[in-house]
Each structure stands twice: as C-alpha cells, then as structure tokens.
Amino acid sequence: MAAKSSKNVPNADVPIDYRTIDRIAGPLLFVRDVANAAYGEIVEIALPDGTRRQGQVLDSRKGLAIVQVFGPTMGMNLTQTSVKFMGEVARLPVSDEMLGRVFTGLGEPRDGGPRIVSEQSLEIVGNAMNPYSREEPSEFIQTGLSNIDVMNTLVRGQKLPIFSGAGLPHNQLAAQIVRQAKLRNSTENFAVVFAAMGITSEEANFFLKEFETTGALERTVVFMNLSSDPSMERVITPRMALTTAEFLAYERDMHILVVLTDMTNYCEALREIASAREEVPGRRGYPGYLYTDLATLYERAGKIQGRKGSITQLPILTMPADDITHPIPDLTGYITEGQIVASRDLQRRGVYPPIDVLTSLSRLMNQGIGKGRTREDHRGVADQLYASYATGKDQRALSAIVGEEALSAIDRVYLKIAERFESEFVNQRPDEDRTIDESLAIGWDILADLPESELKRIKPELIAKYRPQRAAKA
C-alpha cells in the first residue's frame, strides 16, 4: 500500500510516498501500484536511516515504475524505503555564473562554491533541433594543433569525435584543446563546456590543475563524474553539459565548444542499466537503442538560423582493444561528421599528439577553410601533404623489405617527407599553440623537398606565392 497522509489523494498535487517496492536490482528499484509515472520523471527516495537520494523513472507500464537511482542502493529495503514521484523531469538551473565553476555529474557544486540560484531552469533532455532550422557550419575553430587545423579542420557547429585507446594521451590532448581553442580573427564570445565521465581522481586533478594554471577555467564550465561516483550519474552528466551549452549558445549568443570524455564510460553505464532491466542485449551486450541514445547527445550540436551562438562537439572515446569496428566508435562514426583517430604506432615513436592523418577525416573541412576563413592555399597544402605522407609510408614499408638503397631518388625524397611530417608537423609540444599560418608554413617547408613537378595538388599560382625560396633550385 502507498503510505500517505489523510490530506493526500491520488490525484492531488502533493506527491505520494510509495512503499510498494517490489524488488531492488543493482541500481534499479521496481515500484508497484504507481499511477501515471512519467518517463524521465524525477523521484526522491527516503532510506530507513533518514538519508535521501534522487532517481529517475526509466520505464512505466501497467502500474510498475522502474526507477534508476543516482547513487548506491546500499541500505535500501523493500518495506521501509519510500519513493516519492515529484511530477517533473530533471532540470538544471542555468546562469552566466556557471562559467569558471566545477560541478558534479548531477550539477551540484564540486569546487566548494555556492549552488547556482536562478529563476531559469532547463530540462536536461533538451529539445530536438529542427533540421530545417539548422544553419550550415562554415567558420574555422583554431585548436593550435597542426594535424587538426590543417588536415582535419574543426568547423563551428560540427561534431568531430576523437577515437583513442587505453594508455594513449587523449586526456592531455583534451586539456590542450580546451586551453588553446579559439575563433580566429574574431571578437565574439567563446567558451568551453567540459564534461568528464568515469575518470579517476588522478585524471580529475590533472584536468583541474591544467585549467586553473593556464587560466582556461575562467571561460570553462566543468562537469565531473569520477570513477568512484555512481555509474548511473554518467548517463546524466553529458546532458547537464549540453543543457548548459545550449543556454550559453542560444540565450547568451556565445560560441561553445563541448568536450565530452570518455564516451565509452557513458556507454558502459547504459549497458549496466540495460542489464539490470533484463533487456535483450544487442551487439556485444550493449542495448539495441545505443545508436538512438548517442544520437540524442551528438545531434545537440550545431547552429540555428536566426541565433548568433553555436555549439561544437568534440567527444572523446577509448576504443576497446583499439577496435574501430566496436559498436561505440562504429555507431559514433555514423552520427558524427568525421573522426580524429589516435595511433598507437605514432605513440611508440614518441610523436605527440599521436593523430593518424590517414585514418582521420573531417567531413565539413571544406566549409571552414579557404580564402577569408583560413588561407587560400589550405586545401591544396592539405591534399599534397596527405598524398606525400601516404606515399612516404608506402616507401617506408618497401624499404623495410628491399632496403633504402634499392629505392629511387624520388622515393627516398618521399621517405624523408614522411619522417619530417611526423617529427615536425604532427609532433609538437603539449604547450605549443600554433596559428594556422605557422602550421601551413611548416607544411610548405616539408613540401619544399619535392620538385615542382610533384606538387600536382596545388595550383601553380599558389606554389609561386607560398613556396619557400630555397626550393626554387629543385
């Protein structure tokens, strides 16, 4: 029976305390005899010792409500634990004061500061963006990393994930992008929303130290769910971050870069929930709705016609066993507009950031580069570097079999270009912030080793304008 006061009736506005828990399975409560529980509705759970926890309705059918608990279920029992359905979905108070603050995955202050008090609170699920209202991404975001800026350009309003692996420096890369990302030649407001899911305390301290010492925290909103925090919280964390980004972008006309790490931990939390609900598993045990769920996050990036602000997403995920065909990177690649792939081979060779240009792709690159955005020679230099590096890697594999002496003179030039591309263009210090002009200059310097007859992907007038003078003798 539902315990309630004499003043309460089932249809009254005052929430009823239900003590009809049928069973507890991991992070889930199964509550019987619940009338009109709504999907996503927030609940308050009172434990026998008086402590209170929050939860959310995952499913409701035939009077049975399945509640996901934000926290451990230890101490709960079937007879003395009560559940109160609050009649509203999860909301986040939003304010300009969120910039420079650090929150938990549930939006509570983690930095010791006051809670955000605002008259405006937004549903964390967000509203779907009408495809007709979407504006085509067209502005360049400079990350200071040559391999991204020149070869896999990030465009404002794009969603461009980074596919990494265990032990690769994706955390260092994420922190560097947060520090260095900026709009080129623009005075428009730019900020970063950073959401970390399932990271260790050591990783959390690394991020906070990086943001604080470099001053990046002043223009950043941080949401952190640690590995010691409830895994169920990880499902909420990216939605908190994206709700904040939507407020700053569409209410405050700011341009927001959202960095989400690590999406693999998020998907593991989804699998844990699906297993607790005894759902029929899909590929490798992940729920069949994994694609749809990821799309509800990734599709919250973009630009809206008539609005000045924009949201750009840079999700980071670690590929289990470096398998790019794993469901998480595979489905992510279908939804997003390209991918940046980290290479374990480059990592072993001491190259940072170890980004493999040959397996990476930015599908919106052409819309954010060229004259008036980056530089008129950008596309040609990127294409020539790509082709030259691919040829050089082929010669490297061949020389391992027949020896470098057996290669022709031009083949040895391409071999040298591949080495210089990795050591001078891709490789840079973790604190090195290159402008797009500096990155293109390095690219031209590498291509100067080639005779002009080999520069088939760059227009002759651009070769004459930008090619270093030392190469004229070639």
C-alpha positions in Angstrom: 0.0 0.0 0.0 1.1 3.6 -0.6 1.7 5.4 2.7 0.1 8.9 2.6 -1.5 11.4 4.9 -5.3 11.8 5.1 -5.0 15.1 3.2 -3.4 13.4 0.2 -5.4 11.8 -2.5 -4.0 10.0 -5.5 -4.8 12.9 -7.9 -3.6 15.7 -5.6 -0.6 17.9 -6.4 1.2 16.8 -3.2 3.5 13.8 -4.1 2.7 10.5 -2.5 5.2 8.4 -0.7 5.1 4.9 -2.1 6.3 2.0 -0.1 5.5 -0.6 -2.7 9.0 -1.5 -3.8 8.7 -5.0 -5.4 12.5 -5.6 -5.8 15.9 -4.0 -5.9 18.2 -5.0 -8.8 21.5 -3.2 -8.8 20.9 0.5 -9.4 17.2 0.0 -10.1 14.1 0.0 -7.9 10.9 -1.7 -9.2 7.9 0.1 -7.6 4.4 -1.4 -7.9 0.9 0.3 -7.9 2.2 3.6 -9.2 -0.4 5.7 -11.1 0.8 7.8 -14.0 4.5 7.8 -13.5 6.1 9.6 -16.5 9.3 8.6 -18.4 12.2 10.7 -17.1 10.3 11.9 -14.0 12.5 12.7 -11.0 11.9 10.8 -7.8 13.1 11.3 -4.2 14.0 8.1 -2.3 13.9 8.1 1.5 16.1 5.4 3.2 15.3 3.9 6.6 18.1 5.9 8.2 16.6 9.2 7.0 19.0 9.9 4.2 17.6 10.9 0.8 18.7 10.1 -2.7 17.4 11.1 -6.1 16.4 8.9 -9.0 14.7 9.0 -12.4 11.9 6.9 -13.9 13.3 4.7 -16.7 10.1 2.9 -17.6 6.5 2.8 -16.6 4.0 0.2 -17.6 0.8 -1.4 -16.0 1.4 0.4 -12.7 5.0 -0.7 -12.4 7.6 2.0 -12.4 11.3 1.2 -12.9 13.4 3.8 -11.1 17.1 4.5 -11.7 18.9 5.5 -8.5 21.5 8.3 -8.7 23.8 6.7 -6.2 24.3 3.3 -4.4 21.2 1.3 -3.3 23.0 0.0 -0.2 20.8 0.5 2.9 17.5 0.3 0.9 15.0 -2.4 1.7 11.5 -3.4 0.4 9.5 -2.4 3.4 11.0 0.8 4.9 12.3 2.6 1.9 9.8 5.1 0.3 9.7 6.6 -3.1 8.2 10.0 -3.9 7.4 10.9 -7.5 8.0 14.6 -8.0 5.9 15.1 -11.1 8.7 16.8 -13.1 11.7 15.8 -15.3 15.3 16.6 -14.4 16.1 20.3 -14.7 19.2 22.3 -14.4 19.3 25.9 -13.0 21.3 27.9 -15.6 23.2 31.2 -15.2 26.1 33.2 -16.5 27.8 32.5 -13.2 28.4 28.9 -14.2 31.5 30.0 -16.2 34.6 29.3 -14.2 32.8 26.7 -12.0 33.3 23.0 -11.4 30.2 20.8 -10.8 29.5 17.1 -10.2 27.8 15.0 -12.9 24.5 15.9 -11.4 25.1 19.7 -11.4 26.0 20.1 -7.8 29.0 22.3 -6.9 32.3 20.4 -6.6 34.5 23.4 -6.2 33.2 24.5 -2.8 31.3 27.4 -4.2 27.6 28.2 -3.8 24.8 26.4 -5.7 23.6 28.1 -8.8 20.4 30.0 -7.9 18.5 31.1 -10.9 14.9 31.8 -11.9 15.6 29.9 -15.2 16.0 26.2 -15.2 16.0 24.0 -18.3 15.1 20.4 -18.9 18.3 18.4 -19.4 16.8 16.3 -22.1 16.7 19.3 -24.4 14.6 20.0 -27.4 15.3 18.4 -30.8 16.8 20.8 -33.3 14.6 21.1 -36.4 16.7 20.1 -39.4 15.1 22.9 -41.4 16.3 25.4 -38.9 19.9 24.2 -38.9 22.5 26.6 -40.4 25.4 25.1 -42.3 28.6 25.2 -40.3 31.1 27.5 -42.0 33.6 29.0 -39.5 37.0 27.7 -38.6 37.9 26.9 -35.0 41.7 27.0 -34.3 42.9 24.4 -31.9 46.6 25.2 -32.2 47.3 21.6 -33.3 48.7 21.4 -36.9 47.3 18.0 -37.6 43.8 19.1 -36.7 43.8 22.6 -38.0 45.4 21.8 -41.4 44.5 18.2 -42.1 41.2 17.6 -40.1 39.8 21.1 -39.6 37.2 21.6 -36.9 34.3 23.8 -38.0 32.0 25.8 -35.8 28.8 23.8 -35.3 30.4 20.4 -36.2 30.6 17.2 -34.1 34.0 15.7 -34.6 34.9 12.8 -32.2 38.4 11.7 -31.2 38.9 7.9 -31.3 41.6 6.9 -28.9 42.8 3.9 -27.0 43.8 2.8 -23.5 47.1 4.4 -22.5 47.1 7.0 -25.3 47.3 10.7 -24.2 43.7 11.7 -25.0 43.3 13.4 -21.7 46.4 15.6 -22.4 45.1 16.2 -25.8 41.6 17.2 -24.5 43.2 19.6 -21.9 45.3 21.2 -24.6 42.3 21.7 -26.9 40.4 23.3 -24.1 43.3 25.7 -23.4 44.0 26.6 -26.9 40.7 26.5 -28.9 39.7 29.9 -30.2 37.9 31.7 -33.0 40.4 33.1 -35.5 40.3 36.9 -36.0 37.0 37.2 -34.1 35.9 39.2 -31.0 32.9 37.0 -30.5 32.3 35.4 -27.1 33.8 31.9 -27.0 33.7 29.4 -24.1 34.2 25.7 -23.4 31.9 23.2 -21.6 33.9 20.2 -20.4 32.2 17.0 -19.2 34.2 14.1 -17.8 32.5 10.7 -17.2 34.0 7.9 -15.2 37.5 9.4 -14.8 39.9 8.7 -11.9 40.7 11.2 -9.2 44.2 11.5 -10.7 42.7 12.4 -14.0 40.3 14.9 -12.4 43.2 16.6 -10.6 45.2 16.7 -13.8 42.3 18.5 -15.7 41.6 21.0 -12.9 45.3 21.8 -12.5 45.7 22.3 -16.2 42.6 24.6 -16.4 43.5 26.6 -13.3 47.2 27.2 -14.0 46.6 28.3 -17.6 43.6 30.5 -16.9 41.3 28.4 -19.1 38.9 27.7 -16.2 37.7 31.3 -16.4 35.9 30.6 -19.7 35.0 27.0 -18.9 32.2 25.2 -17.3 33.3 21.8 -15.9 31.1 18.8 -15.0 32.9 15.8 -13.5 31.7 12.3 -12.8 34.5 10.3 -11.1 35.0 6.6 -11.3 34.1 6.4 -7.6 30.8 8.2 -8.3 27.6 6.2 -9.2 27.8 4.9 -12.7 24.1 6.0 -13.2 25.3 9.6 -12.8 27.2 9.1 -16.1 24.0 9.0 -18.0 23.0 12.4 -16.7 26.5 14.2 -16.9 26.6 14.8 -20.7 23.0 16.0 -20.7 23.9 18.5 -17.9 26.8 19.8 -20.0 24.8 20.1 -23.2 22.0 21.9 -21.5 24.5 24.4 -20.2 26.0 24.7 -23.7 22.5 25.4 -25.2 21.8 28.1 -22.6 25.1 29.9 -23.2 24.9 29.5 -27.0 21.2 30.3 -27.7 20.4 32.5 -24.8 23.7 34.3 -24.4 24.9 34.3 -28.0 28.2 32.6 -27.2 30.1 30.1 -29.3 30.6 26.9 -27.2 33.0 24.0 -27.7 31.7 21.0 -25.8 34.3 18.3 -24.9 32.9 15.0 -23.7 35.3 12.4 -22.3 35.1 9.4 -22.1 32.0 8.4 -24.1 33.0 4.7 -23.6 32.3 5.0 -19.9 28.9 6.6 -20.7 28.0 3.6 -23.0 29.2 1.1 -20.3 26.7 2.8 -17.9 23.9 2.4 -20.5 24.8 -1.3 -20.8 24.7 -1.7 -17.0 21.2 -0.1 -16.9 20.0 -2.4 -19.7 21.4 -5.4 -18.0 19.7 -4.5 -14.7 16.4 -4.1 -16.6 16.9 -7.6 -18.1 16.6 -6.2 -21.6 17.5 -8.3 -24.6 21.1 -7.3 -25.4 22.3 -6.0 -28.8 25.8 -6.1 -30.2 28.4 -7.1 -27.6 25.8 -6.7 -24.8 25.0 -3.1 -25.5 21.3 -2.1 -25.6 19.7 -2.1 -29.0 18.9 1.6 -28.6 22.6 2.6 -28.3 22.5 4.4 -31.7 19.4 6.3 -30.8 20.7 7.3 -27.4 24.1 8.5 -28.8 22.2 10.5 -31.4 20.2 12.3 -28.7 23.6 13.7 -27.5 25.5 14.3 -30.7 22.7 15.9 -32.5 22.6 18.7 -29.9 25.5 20.3 -31.7 25.0 22.8 -34.5 23.9 26.3 -35.4 20.3 27.6 -35.6 19.2 30.1 -38.2 18.5 33.5 -36.5 20.6 32.7 -33.5 24.1 34.1 -33.1 25.5 31.3 -30.9 26.7 27.8 -31.8 27.6 24.5 -30.3 30.6 22.5 -31.5 31.2 19.0 -30.1 34.4 17.1 -29.6 33.5 13.8 -28.0 36.4 11.6 -26.9 36.1 7.8 -26.6 38.6 5.0 -26.0 38.1 2.1 -28.4 38.1 -1.2 -26.5 41.1 -3.3 -27.7 41.8 -0.5 -30.3 38.9 -1.9 -32.3 37.4 0.8 -34.6 34.6 -1.6 -35.5 33.5 -1.8 -31.9 29.8 -0.7 -31.5 30.7 2.6 -29.7 33.1 4.1 -32.3 31.2 2.4 -35.2 27.9 4.0 -34.2 29.5 7.3 -33.3 31.1 7.5 -36.8 27.6 7.1 -38.4 26.2 10.0 -36.4 29.1 12.5 -36.4 30.9 14.3 -39.2 34.2 12.5 -39.3 36.7 11.3 -36.7 40.2 12.0 -35.4 42.0 8.7 -34.8 44.9 8.3 -32.4 47.7 6.0 -33.4 49.5 3.6 -31.0 52.3 3.3 -33.6 52.9 7.1 -33.5 52.8 7.0 -29.7 55.5 4.4 -29.7 57.6 6.6 -32.0 57.4 9.4 -29.5 55.1 11.6 -31.5 52.6 13.9 -29.7 49.8 14.2 -30.4 49.7 10.8 -32.0 47.0 11.5 -34.6 47.0 9.4 -37.7 46.0 11.6 -40.6 45.4 8.7 -43.0 42.6 7.2 -40.9 41.2 10.6 -39.8 38.6 12.7 -41.6 36.7 15.9 -41.1 33.7 15.8 -43.5 32.9 19.5 -43.0 36.5 20.7 -43.5 35.9 22.3 -46.9 33.2 24.5 -45.4 35.5 26.1 -42.9 38.7 26.7 -44.9 39.9 28.7 -47.8 40.3 32.4 -48.6 38.6 34.6 -46.0 38.4 31.8 -43.4 41.9 30.3 -43.1 44.1 30.8 -46.3 43.6 30.3 -50.0 46.3 27.5 -50.1 44.9 25.5 -47.3 43.1 22.8 -49.3 46.0 22.3 -51.7 48.6 22.0 -49.0 46.4 19.6 -47.0 45.9 17.4 -50.1 49.6 17.4 -51.1 50.7 16.6 -47.5 48.2 13.8 -47.3 49.3 12.3 -50.6 53.0 12.7 -49.9 52.8 11.2 -46.5 50.8 8.2 -47.8 53.4 7.7 -50.5 56.2 8.0 -47.9 54.7 5.4 -45.7 54.5 3.0 -48.6 58.2 3.6 -49.3 58.9 3.0 -45.6 57.2 -0.4 -45.8 59.0 -1.2 -49.0 62.5 -0.1 -47.7 62.0 -2.5 -44.8 62.0 -5.3 -47.3 64.4 -4.3 -50.1 66.5 -1.7 -48.2 66.6 2.0 -48.7 69.4 1.7 -51.2 67.0 0.0 -53.7 64.7 3.0 -53.7 64.8 5.6 -56.5 65.8 9.1 -55.7 62.3 10.5 -55.7 61.2 7.5 -53.5 63.8 8.5 -50.9 62.5 12.1 -51.0 59.0 10.8 -50.1 60.5 8.7 -47.4 62.2 11.8 -45.9 58.9 13.7 -46.2 57.1 11.0 -44.2 59.7 11.3 -41.5 59.6 15.1 -41.4 55.8 15.1 -41.5 55.7 13.0 -38.3 58.6 14.7 -36.4 58.0 18.3 -37.4 54.3 18.7 -38.5 52.4 16.2 -36.4 54.7 16.3 -33.4 54.6 19.4 -31.2 54.9 20.2 -27.5 51.9 19.9 -25.2 52.1 23.6 -24.5 52.7 24.7 -28.1 49.9 26.7 -29.7 50.5 27.1 -33.4 48.5 29.5 -35.5 47.1 28.2 -38.8 49.7 30.3 -40.7 52.5 28.7 -38.7 51.1 25.2 -39.4 50.8 25.9 -43.1 54.4 27.3 -43.1 55.7 24.1 -41.6 53.7 22.1 -44.3 55.2 24.2 -47.1 58.7 23.7 -45.6 58.2 20.0 -45.7 56.8 20.0 -49.3 59.8 22.1 -50.4 61.8 18.9 -50.6 59.7 17.9 -53.6 60.4 19.1 -57.2 57.6 21.3 -58.5 56.6 18.6 -60.9 55.4 16.5 -58.0 53.2 19.3 -56.5 50.2 18.2 -58.5 47.6 19.1 -55.9 48.4 22.7 -55.5 47.6 25.4 -58.1 50.7 26.9 -59.9 49.9 30.4 -58.8 49.8 29.3 -55.1 53.1 27.5 -55.5 54.7 30.7 -56.8 53.2 32.7 -53.9 53.8 30.5 -50.9 56.6 28.0 -51.8 59.8 28.7 -49.8 62.6 30.3 -52.0 65.1 27.7 -51.0 63.2 25.2 -53.1 63.5 27.1 -56.4 66.6 25.1 -57.4 64.7 21.8 -57.2 
